[in-house]
Amino acid sequence: MRKTLIGASGAVFALLVFPTMALACTKPTAPAVVDRNTLTFEQRNAMTAEIDAYIAAMNVYLACLERSDTIARAEAEQIIKTWEAPVDDLQIVQ
């Protein structure tokens, strides 16, 4: 059984709010998987290698999305902080 890195919880946020950042992450193309019973031993080994390479590439892609999400959140927080800063300094005079 293969394990993959899944947990790009805020990746959708990054894709919607900061699409140019998400473009830096290149999604790998999934290999065409066929019924392994129709393959020779060598073809099965080649397919296994292809799938392993795909999983490794997908893990890199998901990690990239998570980094993009972290960067996007930091940028959004900085914008909010900058926007709200004058309000914090405002003194109401009656």
GIDA-V411165 format. One record per helix or strand. SS is the DSSP state (helix for helix, strand for strand). FROM is the first residue (numbers start at 0). TO is the last residue. If there is no record, write none. Layout:
ss={SS:SS}
from={FROM:FROM}
to={TO:TO}
//
This chain:
ss={helix:helix:helix:helix}
from={10:18:35:40}
to={16:21:37:88}
//
